[in-house]
Amino acid sequence: MKKKLLIATDSFLPRWDGVARFLNEIIPKLSDKYEITVIAPKFHGKLKEFKNIKIIRIPLLRIRVGDYTPAKFNIRKITKAVKQADIVWTQTIGPVGMLAILTARFFKKPIAAYIHSIEWELFSKSISPKNIFRNSICLLTKVTARYLYNKCSLLMVPSLEVAEILNWHSIRTKKRVVHLGTDTLKFRPPDNKKAIKKKIGINPEHTVIGFSGRIGREKDLVTLYRAFLRLRKLYDKLILLIIGKGVQELKLMLESKKDVIVVEYAEDIVPYLQAMDIYVMPSLTETSSLSTMEAMSCGIAVVSTPVGYIKNYIKESYNGFFFNKKNPYELSKKLIVLLDNKKLRANIGKNARKTIIELYNWDKTTNGIEQSLKEIIFSG
C-alpha cells in the first residue's frame, strides 16, 4: 500500500514561480510511489489537473506582501490533512507551510522540508525599501524560519552552501543535499529557432534576450532593462522577452517600453525559452535558479549574477558569463560579446546543455527526493 504524502506549500499553480514549477515537475513522478495530497493557497486562475492527486485549496488573505498574496491561517483544513498523512513535506514557511509543520510536529508525523530559498534574504530584497517595517519583517522571518526548520525531521537543500548558511543560523536539523535538475527531454533546443519565434509571435529576424521568473524586486529586472536600453542604441531588431508576473509597478514599467514583450502566463514555457538567443538572470538572491537551468537545458547562452549555487554550475566563458549585481554597464558588455559572435553564442549554449544533462538532470533530483522521504519514513 502506498504511503500518504501531504505536500504543503504556499506557492502553487496557477501562480507560476520556482516552487510551483518544481512541484509541477515532481508531483507526477512521485505519484507512482505515494498517494499524494497537495494543500495550497487558492490563487486566481485555472488550476492544472494532476491525475490521481487530491488538491486542497486555502482561500487568500486580502493583503499583499511584495508581489505575493498569502493564504489564510486555516487550522481546521490543515489539521485534518496532516492527521490523514503518513508523511508531511513542506515547500515554504508561509501560513500553509508553517501550520503544516507545527501540526505535524504535534501529531508526531515525519516532516521533510525542501529549502527553495533563504527566506530572510528573499524578503530583504523583495520588500520595497520605502516600507518602514522592512527590517523588522526580515528579522521576524529569520526567527520564524529557525524555529520551524528545527521542528522538522529532515531538510532537503539544493546545495551545500545553503546547508552551511542554515547551520550558521543555528538550524540544526539534519540536511540532505538534493540538487535541482531539469527535464532535458522537455527543455531542449528547438529544431528551428526562427520557426519557434514565429510561433510565439516574434519576428524571426529579431534577436531575443530573455528572462523567465517572478517580476519581483529581488530579480532586479531594472538592471536588465538598463543594459537592454544601452544595446538598443547599437543594434537593430533586438527584443527583450520577459516571462512572468509579479510586482505591478515593475510589470507596467516594462510593458510600456519599446521592444519589450511581457508574457504573464505560459502553461508551456518551453517555446518561449527556445525562442531566446540569450538568457539573463540579473537576480540579487537565488539558491539554485531552476529557470536558469531550464534555459541552459534549451541550449541558450546565459549571463547571470554570481549568486547562490549558480556560481557553481556556470563556468565563465565555457557555459555562460557572469556580471556583478546592479551593474547594467558590465551586463551590456557581456551581452555585446555574445551578440557580436554567433558562433561563440552557439558554443556557450551547447556547453550549457551538456552541463545540465551530465550533472543536473531531473532523474537525479527525483531519486534524491525519494531517498530523502524514505529515510525519514523508516527513521520515524
C-alpha positions in Angstrom: 0.0 0.0 0.0 1.3 3.5 -0.9 2.2 5.9 1.9 0.1 9.0 2.1 2.3 12.1 1.3 1.0 15.6 2.1 2.7 18.3 0.2 2.1 21.6 2.0 3.1 24.8 0.1 2.3 28.5 0.0 3.1 28.7 -3.7 1.4 26.5 -6.3 -0.3 26.6 -9.7 -1.9 28.6 -11.3 0.7 31.0 -9.7 3.9 30.3 -11.6 7.2 30.7 -9.8 10.2 28.5 -9.0 8.3 26.5 -6.3 5.3 25.9 -8.5 7.5 24.8 -11.4 9.3 22.4 -9.2 6.1 20.9 -7.9 4.7 20.7 -11.4 7.6 18.5 -12.4 8.0 16.4 -9.3 4.4 15.6 -8.4 3.7 13.3 -11.4 6.9 11.4 -10.8 6.2 10.9 -7.1 2.6 9.8 -7.7 3.8 6.3 -8.7 5.2 5.8 -5.2 2.9 7.8 -3.0 -0.7 8.7 -2.5 -0.4 12.5 -2.8 -2.4 15.3 -1.4 -1.4 18.9 -2.0 -2.6 21.7 0.3 -2.0 25.2 -1.1 -3.5 28.7 -1.5 -6.4 29.2 -3.9 -4.7 31.5 -6.3 -6.7 33.1 -9.1 -6.8 31.4 -12.4 -7.4 27.9 -13.9 -5.7 25.1 -11.9 -3.9 22.5 -13.9 -5.3 19.0 -13.4 -3.0 16.3 -11.9 -4.0 12.7 -12.4 -4.8 10.9 -9.1 -3.8 13.9 -7.0 -6.0 15.4 -4.3 -5.7 19.2 -4.0 -7.0 21.1 -1.0 -7.2 24.9 -1.6 -7.0 27.5 1.1 -8.6 31.0 0.5 -6.3 34.0 0.3 -6.0 36.9 2.7 -6.8 40.5 1.4 -3.2 41.7 1.8 -0.2 41.6 -0.4 3.5 41.2 0.5 5.6 42.4 -2.4 4.1 40.5 -5.4 2.5 37.8 -3.2 -0.9 37.3 -1.6 -0.7 34.8 1.3 -3.3 32.2 2.3 -5.5 32.5 5.4 -4.4 30.6 8.5 -6.9 27.7 8.1 -6.1 25.5 11.1 -9.0 23.1 10.6 -8.3 22.1 7.0 -4.6 21.8 7.6 -5.0 19.7 10.8 -7.4 17.3 9.0 -5.0 16.9 6.1 -2.0 16.3 8.4 -3.8 13.7 10.5 -4.6 11.7 7.4 -1.0 11.8 6.1 1.9 9.4 6.8 4.5 12.0 6.0 4.4 15.8 5.6 6.6 17.5 3.0 6.6 21.3 3.1 8.0 23.7 0.5 7.6 27.1 2.3 7.0 28.7 5.7 4.0 30.9 4.9 0.7 30.3 6.6 0.2 26.9 4.9 3.8 25.6 5.5 4.0 27.0 9.0 0.8 25.4 10.2 1.6 22.1 8.5 5.0 21.9 10.3 3.5 22.8 13.7 0.5 20.4 13.3 2.7 17.5 12.0 5.0 18.0 15.0 2.1 17.9 17.4 0.8 14.6 15.8 4.3 13.2 15.7 4.3 12.9 11.9 7.6 12.7 9.9 8.3 16.2 8.5 10.5 16.9 5.5 11.1 20.4 4.0 12.6 21.5 0.8 14.5 24.7 1.1 13.8 26.7 -2.1 15.1 30.0 -0.8 16.8 31.7 2.2 13.6 33.4 3.2 15.0 36.3 5.1 17.4 37.1 2.2 14.5 36.9 -0.2 12.3 39.2 2.0 15.1 41.8 2.4 15.3 42.2 -1.3 11.7 41.7 -2.4 10.1 44.3 0.0 10.2 47.9 -1.1 12.9 50.0 0.6 10.2 52.5 1.4 8.5 50.0 3.7 9.3 51.2 7.3 8.7 47.7 8.6 11.2 46.0 6.2 14.0 45.3 8.7 11.5 44.1 11.4 9.8 41.8 8.9 13.2 40.3 7.8 14.2 39.7 11.4 10.9 38.1 12.2 11.2 35.9 9.2 14.7 34.7 10.2 13.5 33.9 13.8 10.4 32.1 12.4 12.4 30.1 9.9 14.9 29.0 12.5 12.1 27.8 14.9 10.1 26.0 12.2 13.0 24.3 10.5 14.3 23.0 13.8 10.9 21.2 14.2 11.5 19.2 11.0 12.8 15.7 10.7 14.9 16.4 7.6 15.7 19.4 5.4 16.4 18.9 1.7 18.7 21.6 0.5 19.6 22.5 -3.1 23.3 22.9 -2.3 26.0 22.5 0.3 26.2 26.3 0.5 22.5 26.5 1.6 23.2 23.8 4.3 26.1 25.9 5.6 24.0 29.1 5.7 21.3 27.3 7.7 23.9 25.8 10.1 25.4 29.3 10.6 21.9 30.5 11.7 21.6 27.7 14.3 19.3 25.5 12.2 20.4 22.1 13.5 18.0 19.7 11.7 19.7 17.0 9.6 20.2 18.1 6.0 20.5 16.2 2.7 21.7 17.9 -0.5 19.3 17.3 -3.4 20.3 19.4 -6.3 17.6 20.8 -8.6 17.5 19.4 -12.1 15.8 19.8 -15.4 13.8 17.5 -17.7 16.3 17.6 -20.5 13.9 15.8 -22.9 11.3 18.5 -22.4 13.7 21.5 -22.1 15.7 21.1 -25.3 17.0 23.2 -28.2 14.4 23.9 -30.9 14.7 22.2 -34.3 14.3 25.6 -35.9 14.7 28.8 -33.9 13.2 31.1 -36.5 10.1 28.9 -36.7 9.7 28.9 -32.9 10.0 32.7 -32.8 7.3 33.0 -35.4 5.1 30.5 -33.5 5.0 32.8 -30.4 4.6 36.0 -32.4 8.1 37.3 -32.6 9.7 38.4 -35.9 12.1 35.6 -36.8 14.8 38.1 -37.8 14.9 39.6 -34.3 17.5 38.6 -31.7 15.8 37.8 -28.4 17.3 38.5 -24.9 15.1 36.9 -22.3 14.2 36.2 -18.7 11.8 33.8 -17.0 10.6 34.1 -13.4 8.8 36.3 -11.0 8.8 40.0 -11.7 10.0 40.8 -8.2 12.3 43.5 -6.8 14.8 40.8 -5.9 15.1 39.8 -9.5 16.4 43.3 -10.4 14.9 43.5 -13.9 15.6 47.2 -13.8 19.3 46.4 -14.3 18.4 44.1 -17.2 16.3 46.8 -18.8 19.0 49.5 -18.4 21.5 47.2 -20.1 19.0 46.5 -22.9 18.5 50.2 -23.3 22.2 50.6 -24.0 22.1 47.8 -26.5 19.2 49.2 -28.4 21.4 52.1 -29.4 23.9 49.7 -31.0 21.7 47.0 -32.5 18.5 46.9 -34.7 16.0 44.1 -34.4 16.6 43.4 -30.7 13.8 42.2 -28.4 13.6 41.8 -24.6 11.2 39.0 -23.7 10.1 38.7 -20.0 8.1 35.6 -19.0 6.4 36.0 -15.6 4.2 38.2 -13.4 4.6 39.9 -10.1 5.0 43.5 -8.8 2.5 45.5 -10.8 4.6 48.7 -11.0 7.6 46.8 -12.4 5.4 44.9 -14.8 3.7 48.1 -16.1 7.1 49.8 -16.4 8.5 47.0 -18.6 5.3 46.7 -20.7 5.4 50.4 -21.5 8.9 50.2 -23.0 9.7 49.9 -26.7 10.8 46.4 -27.9 9.9 44.8 -24.6 7.4 41.9 -24.5 6.0 40.7 -21.2 4.1 37.4 -21.2 2.3 37.0 -17.8 1.2 33.4 -18.2 2.6 30.5 -20.2 1.5 27.0 -19.2 4.1 25.6 -21.6 7.2 27.8 -21.2 9.4 25.7 -23.4 8.7 27.6 -26.7 9.4 30.9 -25.1 12.7 29.7 -23.8 13.6 28.1 -27.2 12.9 31.5 -28.8 15.5 33.2 -26.7 19.1 33.7 -28.1 20.5 34.9 -24.8 19.1 34.3 -21.3 19.8 36.8 -18.4 19.4 36.1 -14.7 20.0 39.5 -13.0 18.8 38.4 -9.6 20.1 39.7 -6.3 19.5 36.4 -4.5 18.9 32.8 -5.6 19.5 29.3 -4.3 19.8 27.3 -7.5 17.6 29.1 -10.0 15.6 26.4 -11.8 14.7 28.8 -14.6 18.4 29.3 -15.4 18.9 25.5 -15.5 15.9 25.2 -17.9 17.4 27.9 -20.2 20.7 26.1 -20.2 19.0 22.8 -21.0 17.4 24.5 -24.0 21.0 25.3 -25.3 20.8 29.0 -24.5 23.8 31.1 -23.7 23.3 32.5 -20.1 24.6 35.7 -18.5 24.0 35.8 -14.7 24.9 37.4 -11.4 27.2 35.1 -9.3 24.5 34.3 -6.7 23.7 31.1 -4.8 24.6 27.8 -6.5 24.6 29.4 -9.9 28.2 30.3 -9.4 29.0 26.5 -9.1 27.4 25.3 -12.3 28.2 28.2 -14.6 31.8 28.4 -15.7 32.9 31.7 -17.1 33.3 31.7 -20.9 32.6 27.9 -21.0 28.9 27.6 -20.5 27.9 31.1 -19.5 29.1 34.5 -18.3 28.8 36.4 -15.0 28.3 40.1 -14.3 28.2 41.9 -10.9 24.9 42.7 -9.3 23.2 46.0 -10.2 25.8 46.7 -12.9 24.0 47.3 -16.2 27.2 48.6 -17.9 29.0 45.3 -17.2 26.0 43.3 -18.2 25.7 45.2 -21.5 29.4 44.5 -22.3 28.9 40.7 -21.7 25.8 40.8 -23.9 27.7 42.6 -26.7 30.3 39.8 -26.7 27.5 37.3 -27.4 25.6 39.4 -29.8 28.7 40.0 -31.9 29.7 36.4 -32.1 27.0 34.0 -33.1 29.4 31.0 -33.1 30.6 31.8 -29.6 26.9 32.0 -28.5 26.2 28.6 -30.0 29.2 27.0 -28.3 28.3 28.5 -24.9 24.7 27.2 -25.4 26.0 23.7 -26.4 28.2 23.5 -23.3 25.4 24.8 -21.1 23.1 22.0 -22.2 25.9 19.4 -21.8 26.4 20.6 -18.2 22.7 20.1 -17.3 22.5 16.7 -19.0 25.6 15.4 -17.2 25.1 16.9 -13.7 21.6 18.3 -13.2 19.0 16.1 -15.0 15.6 15.7 -13.3 16.0 11.9 -12.7 18.8 12.7 -10.2 16.6 15.2 -8.4 13.7 12.8 -8.2 15.9 10.0 -6.9 17.4 12.3 -4.2 13.9 13.3 -3.1 12.6 9.7 -3.0 15.6 8.6 -0.9 15.1 11.5 1.5 11.4 10.8 2.0 12.2 7.1 2.6 14.9 8.0 5.1 12.5 9.8 7.4 9.8 7.3 7.0 12.0 4.5 8.1 13.8 6.5 10.8 10.4 7.5 12.2 
